[in-house]
């Protein structure tokens, strides 16, 4: 790879977080092509296998949404509108292409607006099914094959199974590093704060996978070498929600007197911890991972067994994380107009509370102008946990 920022570990993560897109711009100047994408359901392995740089498009909670509101309805998810607003304002001028998966309606139904307005050299919509049965899995494998062929034409070369297998290996290594970093949150006190971890994962979204692996390894070594954080007893919080691509909310919780030690977020445990099974058919492995292993509210899971077994199938990974990370309370953080998670709230809340863990449900805009008003409710929740 061409020369990059000389900083290492947490300092490098902070640099790439503060100047999001810095490395992509550097690589663009070196002649690399950068493919932007929305949502954790985009199989970045295929982009890597094509020889391109996968770059996750994010919004900005500090930037008022202005230009996007001239193109999109304001009842669309504020995160999606912010991402589009950043693109319209030139923050992602280095992109050569755009990939959008069939995630939620706000992402899916705005693809044509993105495609028409940005008018990039390449764009592709991944028609990901919502079911997880065998027929849906077979269909999705063919959808991914279509994406591979389409991106290969843009790259001017065929994306071979061998190239895909190599990219899968790299992305699995990246996820293994993230899992190793998560293990450092289990101690009391944790070795890394939620704010720091969130910053690292956001930075990783903007890097080529090889450089992300290197950065994560440096962060792990640095964090292990410095010892624990504050030794005073603080509540251990898990945050559940959709995409949280800014440290503001996590920082708010930790500044209020808690540690964020676990999550079910993107970027976060939901996006990074599930691996692709290495098989003779790399597309089948990718289809299995993205359709069945990444558990998100946008995916329908057919009820099997009794109702409690159904809840365990949908939310059991959350319950296991609560136990594994010694979580005292859960904050369920949902954006306004986020229908997939909005509909999930009653069942997630009842499932977690039935396990004896208190839950605070918050609905918010994707904006720093509103996040401050959550402080009082978070502080009250932490006082409640302290009284138990």
N, C-alpha and C positions, 0 to 999 in steps of 0.2 A: 504493500500500500504506500502511496505517496506520504510525504512528511505530514505529521499531525502535531497537535498541541503537545508540548513537552511535559505538561503537568500529568501527575499520576493519581490513581486512587480517588478519594473523595474530592480532591481539588479539581481533577479532570471532570468528574461528574458535575460539580458545581458550575464549571465553565461551560460545559455543553448544555446544562439546564438553563443557565442564565441567557446564553446566546444560542437558543434552540435553532438548529439548522446550520450552525457554523461549519461542522465537518462536511455536511452535504455540499455546501457552497465551495469548500476547498476542493473536494473531489470533482465537482462539476468543472471547475477551472482546469483540472488535470485531464479532462476529457471523459470522465465517467458519466454514465447516464443514471439519473435518480428517478425512481418510480415512487410516487406518493400513494398512500393508501389510507383508508378509513377502517377502523374497527379491528379488533383482535381476530376476527374470523377471516381475514385475508391471509392466505397461505404464503407467508413471506419466503418460505423455502423455494418456491417456484421462481420468485423474483431473483433471489440469490443465484439459483442454478442457471439463470439466463445471463448472468454476468453483470446484473444491474445492482444498484444500491436500494434496498427497501427502506422507505422513510415514512414513519407514522405521522400523519397530519394531526396537529392538536390545536386547540383554541387558546385563548388568553383571557383569564378572568379579570385582568386589569384593563383590558381594552373594551370600551363600549361598542356594542354591535350597532353599526350604522349602515355600511354599504350592503351587508347581507339582507337587511330588512327591506331593501328596494327590490330584491329578487325572490325572497322567500316569505311565506306566511309567518307571522310572529307567533303562531301557535305551534310551530315546529320546535323540537327539542333545542334549548338554548346552546347546548354543547355543539350540535351540528351547525347551528347558525354561526356560532363563534368561529368554528373551523373554516367555514366558507368565507366569513368576514375577513379572516387573516389572509386567505388566499386572494381575495379581491383587492386587499390593500398591499399586495406585493410581497408578503412575507415568505412565500414559497415560489418565488420567481424562477428558482433553479430546477423545478420539476420538469421532467421529460414525459411523464405519463401519470395516469391516475387509475387506481383499481378500487372498486367499491363492491363489497359483498352484500348479499341480501340479508342484512342484519335486522334492525328495526325498521318500521315504516318511515321514520324521519330520514334515515340514511338511504333506504331503498328508493323512496319516491322522489328524492331530490337528485338522483344520479344524472338525469337528463339536464338539470339546471347546471350542475357542475360541468358536465361534458360540453354543453353549448357555450357557457360563459367563459370557461378557462381556455377552451379550444386548444388543448395540448396535443402534441404529435401522436400520443397513444392514450387510449382509454378503454377500460373493459369492466363489464358488470358480471359478477360471479353469482349465478342464480342458485344460491344455497337453499336446499329444502328446509322446512321447519320440523319435519318428523325425523325420527331416528331409527325407523324400522329398516329391514334389509333392503326393501325396494328403494327407499330414500337414499340409503348408503350407496347402492349401485348407481342410482341416478347422479348422485353427487360426484362419484368417481369420474363419470363421463363429463360432468361440468368442469372438473379440474383438468381433465385432458384437453377440453376445448380451450381453457385458459392457457395451458402449456403451449398449445399449437399457436394461439393468437400472439402470445408474448414472444415465442420463438421467431415468428415472422417479423416482428418488430426488431428483434435482435439480429436478424439475418442469419440465424442458425437454428438447427433443431436442438431442443432441450432434451437430452438423452436421459434414460433411466439412471445411468451412471452419474451424470451431473446432479440429478435430483437426489440420489442416495448420498452424494457428498455434501450437498446443502442440508439435507435432513440431519446428517451427523453433526454438522457445525451448529445448527439451531438447537439440537438436543444438548450439545455441550454447553451452549449459552444458558439453556433452561436449568441444567444441572448446577451451574454456577449460582443462578438465582436461588435455587433450592438450598444450596449451601449457605448462602447469605441469610435466608429465612431462618435457618437453624440457630443463627446467632441471636435471634430474638427470644428464644425460649428461656434463657437464663433470667435470673432476677437479681439485679436489674438487667435489662437486655444490653447486649454489646453494641447495638446500633439502634438509633431512634427511628421512629416511623417517618419523620421528616427527612432524615438522611436517606433512608431506603427508597422513599418515593422519588426523591431527587435522582438517585442512581438509576432507577428503572425508567424514568422519563428520559434521562440522558441516553440510556441504552437504545431507546426507540429510534434515535436519530443517527445511530452509528451502523456501519457495516458489521455483520455478525462477528467477524474475526476480531475487530477492534472492541466490540462489546465484551467478548469473552476475556480479552486482555484487561480491560478496565475493571470488570467484575472481580477477576483474580487479584488485581492490585487492591481493590477495596476490601476484599476478604482478608488479605494479609495485613492491611493497615488496621482494620477494626480489631482483629485478633490480637494485634501487638499493643494496642493502647489500653486494654482493660475495659472494665464496665463503665457505664454511665453513672448518673447519680445513684447513690446507694439507698436513698430514702424511699420508704414504701409509697408506691403510687399505684392507682388503679391500672389494670391491664385491659386495654380496649381493643376490640376488633371492629373494623369498619366494613360494612357491606354496601355495595351500590354498583353503579355502572362504571363509566370511565371517569376517573379522577386523575387528570393530567396536570395538576398543579399542587404545590405543597401547602397552599393556603389553609385548606380545611384540616389537614392532618396537623399542621402547625398550631392551629387554633385549639385543637384538643390537647396537644401536649403542653402548650402554654397555659392551659387551664389547670394543669396538674395531673396529667395521666401519661402513660406510655401507650402508643399504638403499636401493639406487638403482633397483630394478625390482621388479615383482610381477605375479602372476596371481591376484588376490584380488577379493573383494567386501567393502566398496567398494574399487575400484582399477581396474586396467587392464581386467580382464574385464568389469566393469560399465559403465565410462564411455567406453571408446575407440571402440566400434563405433557408427556413426551410422545413422539411419534414412534410407533413400533417399526423396527427395521425389518422389512420383508422383501421378498422377491419382486413385489409390485409396489414401488414407492408411492404411487398415486393412491393405492388402496390404504396404505398406512396413513397418508395425509387425510384422506376422507374420514377414516375412523377417528383420528384425533380431533379434527375440527368439528365434526358433527356430533360425536358421542362423548368425548372426554372433556371438552370445554363447556362447562355447565352454565348456561346463561338463560335469563328469562325469555329470550326470543325463541328458544327451542322448545317444542312441544314434546312432552314425554308421556307416553301412554300409560294409564294406570294399570299396574300389575299387583295382584295381592290385595290386601285390605288398605284402608286409607293411611294408616300409620306407616305401612311398608312403602306406600307411594311417596309419602313425605320424606321418608328416609332415603329413597332413591334420588329425590330431587335435591334435598338439602343436607344429606348425611355428611357430605364433605365439610360443610360449615360446622356441624356439630363436632366432628372429629378434630377440626382445627381449634375449636373452643377448648376442648380437653387437652390437646397436645401443647397448646401455648399458654395454658393457665389463664384464660380470659375471664375477667370479672364482669364485664358488661359489653354489650354490642350496640353500636350506633348504625342504624339503617338510614343511609344517606341517599336520597332520591331526588333527581332533578325534576322540575316542573315539566309536564308533558312527556315524561318518560313512561309510556304506557306499558312496555314489557315488565319493568320493575314496579310500576305503580300497581299493577294487577297482582304481583307476587307478594306485596307487603303483608296482607293479613295472614297468609300461610307461613311466610318466613318468620314473622313475629310470633305467631302462636307456636310454631315448631321450636324456636329457640327458648321461649319462655317456659314451655313444657319441660325443657331440660334443666330448668332452674336458673337460667341466666337472664338478667334484666335487659330490656331492649329500649333504646330511645329512637323514635322514628322522626326524621327531619326531612322536610321537603324544601328545596332551595332553588334559586336561580343559579346559573353559571356566571357568577359575577362577584367581585369584591365589594360592590356596593350593597350587597345583601348579606354577605357571609358574617359580618360583625354582629348582626342581630341574633345569631345562633349562640353567641357566647354565653348568655344568661341561662339558656336551656341546657347547654353542655355542663356548665358549672353546677347547676341544680342536680343533674344526673350523677355527676361525680360525687356530690355530697350524699346522695342517696346510696351510692355504692359504698362510701366510707362509713355509713351508719350501719351497714349490714355486718 
